[in-house]
């Protein structure tokens, strides 16, 4: 691997903006060897120029086997009966789309077909710059409840221990479907929680005994209460979350992945689902409440992560992740805080290798032609990515 150098005006190191450049980064064997201020270049080393550099981003919640760009609900339903190879092809395309957006680590949120496990096993075989995959394999749900496309069902409590142990054996993290979907017309979560506190606590205990973190599809006060009391490590979605629940999460270090994008798409394109004006108002109220709670979560120190729920209708891999970042900025949160949530924080919480931009760190980075601190839309224009020192030019 040939030595390289990168020249930029500013960079985000994983926690802080450094904007007194130019800065020169010297790379060798995929590791950052030196960071120097001033344009003092080695003329014999391959040089890549850009404006802004930051760690590769982390997609904390997506479904790789689903194509979020497909909006026809009948086609989406038919797709779930496609062959495994067809689903793998979609999953591989999803990873390529994420890579092009500057994402270098994804946490898949489950599929019943094991596509995420296969994609994890292919890491590096398709492209050295594709994102690393973490996944739960299959999630766990209660029989007859929401989530058949991504979760295996608990049919009786007697088999719960064996089921969770089996899932934990193949998973990086264990996912539980604590609640169902949101009824947008009513503005509330459909049905009661899928698991009792005793059941949910047993799931987390078995997972943690096997060294696995847990994350829960969960919205609504009742479901979130059970998830927090059960010791879940991360609340996914979390619509209708309360400030008291957020304070508990801050105290206990429970992370939150707010996933604005799927609900925002329903609000932005109501004609696709035939939503009435009254339902659009409900959607707007849900999003407004979510924005307010996100700002409060940052204020009190909840570890917020960035996940788009890509694969949901209208939520495209890669593209919609950037939209998620923009929606979070729209809640009034500082960009530095959000980029920390998008880069360094999930890696630390999940025990992954750090990608902070520092001497001695692996070169897991994304280069932009403009700084998002000057223009947020710059996040849509990746110039190049580095993963393990492998350079991928994304745009001219």
C-alpha positions in Angstrom: 0.0 0.0 0.0 1.7 3.2 -1.2 2.1 6.2 1.1 -0.5 8.9 0.5 -1.1 12.5 1.6 -4.4 14.4 1.9 -4.6 18.2 2.0 -7.8 19.9 3.3 -8.8 23.3 4.7 -10.6 21.8 7.7 -11.6 18.5 9.3 -13.8 17.0 12.0 -11.9 14.6 14.1 -14.8 12.7 15.5 -15.6 15.2 18.3 -14.4 18.6 17.3 -14.1 20.8 14.2 -10.5 21.9 13.3 -10.7 24.8 10.9 -7.4 26.6 10.9 -5.9 24.8 7.9 -4.6 23.9 5.5 -3.8 20.5 7.1 -1.7 17.8 5.5 -2.4 14.1 6.5 0.3 11.6 5.8 -0.9 8.0 5.4 1.1 4.8 5.3 -0.2 1.2 5.4 -3.7 2.5 6.0 -2.7 4.4 9.1 -2.5 8.2 9.8 1.2 8.8 10.4 1.2 12.6 10.8 -1.1 15.6 10.7 0.6 18.9 9.9 -0.7 22.5 9.6 0.5 24.3 6.5 0.8 23.0 3.0 4.2 21.3 3.4 3.9 18.5 0.9 6.2 15.6 -0.1 6.4 15.9 -3.9 7.0 12.2 -4.3 3.8 11.1 -2.5 0.4 10.7 -4.1 -1.7 13.7 -3.1 -5.4 14.0 -2.8 -6.9 17.4 -2.3 -10.2 18.4 -0.8 -11.9 20.9 1.4 -13.2 18.9 4.4 -12.3 15.6 6.0 -14.2 13.6 8.6 -14.4 9.9 9.8 -16.5 7.5 7.9 -20.1 7.7 9.0 -22.1 5.1 10.8 -25.6 4.1 9.7 -27.1 2.9 13.0 -30.4 1.5 11.6 -31.2 0.1 8.2 -32.5 -2.9 6.4 -30.0 -3.8 3.7 -32.2 -6.3 1.8 -35.0 -3.7 1.2 -34.9 -1.0 -1.5 -36.2 2.2 0.0 -36.5 3.7 -3.5 -39.3 1.3 -4.4 -42.6 3.2 -3.5 -45.2 0.9 -5.0 -46.5 -1.0 -2.0 -47.7 -4.0 -4.1 -44.3 -4.4 -5.6 -42.7 -4.2 -2.1 -45.0 -6.9 -0.9 -44.3 -9.1 -4.0 -40.5 -8.6 -3.4 -40.7 -10.4 -0.1 -41.4 -13.6 -2.0 -38.4 -13.1 -4.3 -35.4 -15.5 -4.4 -32.6 -15.3 -1.9 -30.2 -14.3 -4.8 -32.5 -11.4 -5.8 -32.5 -10.2 -2.2 -28.7 -10.5 -2.0 -28.4 -8.4 -5.1 -30.4 -5.6 -3.5 -28.4 -5.9 -0.3 -25.1 -5.6 -2.2 -26.5 -2.6 -4.0 -27.5 -1.0 -0.7 -24.0 -1.4 0.6 -22.6 0.3 -2.5 -25.1 3.2 -2.1 -24.1 3.6 1.5 -20.4 3.6 0.7 -20.9 6.3 -2.0 -22.5 8.5 0.7 -19.5 8.2 3.0 -20.8 5.5 5.3 -18.2 3.0 6.4 -20.1 1.0 9.1 -23.8 -0.1 9.1 -25.9 -1.8 11.7 -28.6 -3.7 9.9 -31.8 -4.0 11.8 -32.8 -7.5 10.8 -34.3 -9.7 8.1 -35.9 -13.1 8.3 -33.9 -14.4 5.3 -30.4 -14.0 6.7 -29.4 -11.6 4.0 -27.6 -9.4 6.5 -25.6 -12.4 7.8 -24.5 -13.3 4.2 -23.5 -9.7 3.5 -21.5 -9.6 6.7 -19.7 -12.8 5.6 -18.8 -11.1 2.2 -17.1 -8.1 3.8 -14.1 -7.1 1.8 -14.9 -9.6 -1.0 -17.0 -7.2 -3.0 -15.2 -3.9 -2.4 -12.5 -2.9 0.1 -14.3 0.4 0.6 -17.8 -1.1 1.3 -19.1 -0.5 4.8 -18.5 -3.0 7.6 -21.7 -4.8 8.5 -23.0 -5.4 12.0 -26.3 -7.2 12.3 -28.8 -9.2 14.5 -29.5 -11.8 11.9 -33.2 -12.2 12.7 -34.9 -10.0 15.2 -37.4 -11.5 17.8 -41.1 -10.8 17.9 -44.1 -12.3 19.5 -46.2 -14.7 17.5 -48.9 -13.0 15.4 -47.5 -9.5 15.9 -45.7 -7.0 13.7 -42.4 -7.8 12.0 -42.6 -11.1 10.1 -40.3 -9.8 7.4 -37.5 -9.2 9.8 -38.1 -11.3 12.9 -38.6 -14.9 14.1 -41.5 -15.4 16.5 -41.6 -16.5 20.1 -44.4 -19.0 20.2 -44.3 -19.9 23.9 -42.3 -18.8 27.0 -40.8 -22.3 27.5 -38.8 -21.9 24.3 -37.8 -18.3 24.9 -34.4 -19.0 26.4 -33.4 -21.4 23.6 -34.7 -19.0 20.9 -32.7 -16.0 22.2 -29.6 -18.0 22.7 -29.8 -19.2 19.1 -30.3 -15.7 17.8 -27.4 -14.4 20.0 -25.1 -17.1 18.6 -25.2 -15.6 15.1 -25.8 -12.0 15.9 -23.5 -9.0 16.6 -26.4 -7.5 18.6 -29.9 -8.9 19.5 -32.9 -7.0 18.4 -36.4 -7.2 19.9 -39.6 -5.8 18.4 -41.1 -4.3 21.5 -44.0 -2.5 19.8 -45.9 -2.4 16.5 -46.2 0.3 13.9 -47.6 3.8 14.3 -51.2 4.5 13.3 -50.6 7.8 11.6 -54.3 8.5 11.3 -54.8 8.1 15.0 -51.4 9.6 15.9 -50.5 6.7 18.2 -48.8 3.3 18.3 -50.9 0.3 17.2 -51.7 -2.2 19.9 -50.0 -3.0 23.3 -46.3 -3.9 23.7 -45.4 -7.3 22.2 -43.6 -8.5 25.3 -44.2 -8.3 29.1 -41.5 -6.8 31.3 -40.6 -10.3 32.5 -40.2 -11.6 28.9 -38.2 -8.5 27.8 -35.9 -8.7 30.8 -35.3 -12.4 30.1 -34.3 -11.6 26.5 -31.8 -8.9 27.6 -30.4 -11.2 30.3 -29.7 -14.0 27.9 -28.3 -11.7 25.3 -25.9 -10.0 27.8 -24.8 -13.3 29.2 -23.5 -14.0 25.7 -21.9 -10.7 25.4 -24.5 -9.2 23.1 -25.9 -5.7 23.2 -29.7 -5.3 22.7 -31.7 -2.8 20.7 -35.5 -2.5 20.5 -37.9 -1.3 17.8 -40.0 0.7 20.2 -42.4 3.7 20.2 -45.0 4.8 22.6 -44.8 5.3 26.4 -45.9 1.8 27.4 -43.3 0.0 25.2 -40.5 2.4 26.0 -41.2 1.9 29.8 -40.9 -1.8 29.5 -37.7 -1.6 27.3 -36.0 0.7 29.8 -37.0 -1.4 32.8 -35.8 -4.5 31.0 -32.3 -3.1 30.4 -32.4 -2.6 26.7 -29.3 -0.9 25.4 -30.8 1.2 22.6 -34.3 2.5 21.8 -34.9 2.6 18.0 -37.5 5.1 16.6 -38.8 6.2 20.0 -41.7 8.2 18.8 -43.9 9.7 21.6 -41.0 9.3 24.0 -41.3 11.4 27.2 -38.8 13.7 28.9 -38.8 11.5 32.0 -37.9 8.5 29.8 -35.1 10.5 28.2 -33.8 11.4 31.7 -33.7 7.7 32.6 -31.8 7.0 29.3 -29.3 9.7 30.1 -28.7 8.3 33.6 -28.4 4.8 32.4 -26.5 5.4 29.1 -29.3 4.0 27.0 -28.8 5.2 23.4 -31.6 6.5 21.1 -31.8 6.2 17.3 -34.7 8.6 16.4 -35.1 7.7 12.7 -37.0 10.8 11.5 -36.8 9.8 7.8 -39.6 7.2 7.4 -42.2 9.5 9.1 -40.9 12.6 7.4 -41.4 10.8 4.0 -45.0 10.0 4.9 -45.5 13.7 5.7 -43.6 14.9 2.6 -45.4 12.6 0.2 -48.9 12.0 1.6 -50.4 11.3 -1.8 -48.6 7.9 -2.0 -50.5 6.5 1.0 -53.6 8.5 0.4 -53.3 10.4 3.7 -56.0 13.0 4.4 -55.2 16.6 5.4 -56.1 15.6 9.0 -53.5 12.8 8.9 -50.9 15.1 7.5 -51.5 17.4 10.5 -51.0 14.3 12.8 -47.7 13.5 11.0 -46.6 17.1 11.4 -47.4 17.0 15.1 -45.5 13.7 15.6 -42.4 15.2 13.8 -42.6 18.4 15.8 -42.7 16.5 19.1 -39.8 14.3 18.0 -37.7 17.4 17.1 -38.3 18.9 20.5 -37.4 15.6 22.3 -34.3 15.3 20.2 -33.0 18.7 21.3 -33.8 17.8 24.9 -32.0 14.5 24.6 -28.8 16.2 23.5 -29.2 18.9 26.2 -29.2 16.2 29.0 -26.6 13.9 27.5 -28.6 11.0 26.0 -26.2 9.1 23.7 -28.0 9.8 20.4 -27.0 7.8 17.3 -27.9 8.4 13.6 -30.0 5.9 11.8 -32.3 6.5 8.8 -34.2 3.2 8.7 -33.2 2.9 5.1 -35.2 0.3 3.2 -38.5 1.7 4.4 -40.6 3.3 1.7 -39.0 6.4 0.4 -35.9 6.0 2.6 -33.0 5.2 0.3 -29.7 3.8 1.4 -27.0 6.4 1.6 -29.0 9.3 0.3 -31.6 9.3 3.1 -28.9 9.0 5.7 -27.7 12.4 4.8 -31.3 13.6 4.9 -31.5 12.2 8.4 -28.5 14.3 9.4 -30.2 17.4 7.9 -33.4 16.7 9.8 -31.5 16.4 13.0 -29.8 19.7 12.4 -33.3 21.1 11.7 -34.2 20.2 15.3 -31.7 22.9 16.5 -28.8 20.6 17.4 -25.3 21.8 16.7 -23.7 20.1 13.7 -20.6 19.1 15.8 -22.8 17.1 18.1 -24.6 15.4 15.3 -21.4 14.4 13.5 -20.1 13.0 16.8 -23.3 10.9 16.9 -22.7 9.9 13.3 -19.1 8.9 13.6 -17.2 8.3 16.9 -20.0 7.7 19.4 -21.6 4.5 17.9 -18.2 2.9 17.4 -17.3 3.5 21.0 -20.7 2.2 22.3 -20.5 -0.9 20.1 -16.9 -1.7 20.9 -15.8 -1.2 17.3 -12.4 0.1 16.2 -12.2 3.8 16.5 -12.1 5.9 13.4 -11.3 9.3 14.9 -9.0 11.3 12.8 -5.8 11.2 14.9 -2.2 10.1 14.5 -2.1 6.3 14.8 -5.7 5.8 13.7 -6.8 3.7 10.8 -7.6 5.8 7.8 -11.4 5.3 7.8 -12.4 8.7 6.4 -14.5 10.6 3.9 -13.4 13.6 1.9 -15.7 16.4 0.7 -15.4 19.2 -1.8 -17.1 21.7 0.6 -17.4 21.9 4.3 -20.9 21.1 5.8 -20.1 23.8 8.4 -20.3 26.3 5.6 -23.1 24.7 3.7 -25.0 21.6 5.1 -25.7 20.5 1.5 -22.0 19.7 1.2 -22.8 16.3 2.9 -24.4 15.3 -0.4 -21.2 15.7 -2.3 -18.6 13.1 -1.3 -15.3 13.4 -3.2 -13.6 10.3 -2.0 -13.6 7.7 0.7 -10.8 5.9 2.5 -11.2 2.6 4.3 -8.1 0.8 5.6 -6.1 3.1 3.4 -8.0 2.1 0.2 -9.0 5.2 -1.8 -12.3 5.3 -3.7 -12.9 8.4 -5.8 -16.7 9.1 -5.7 -16.9 12.3 -7.7 -14.6 14.2 -10.0 
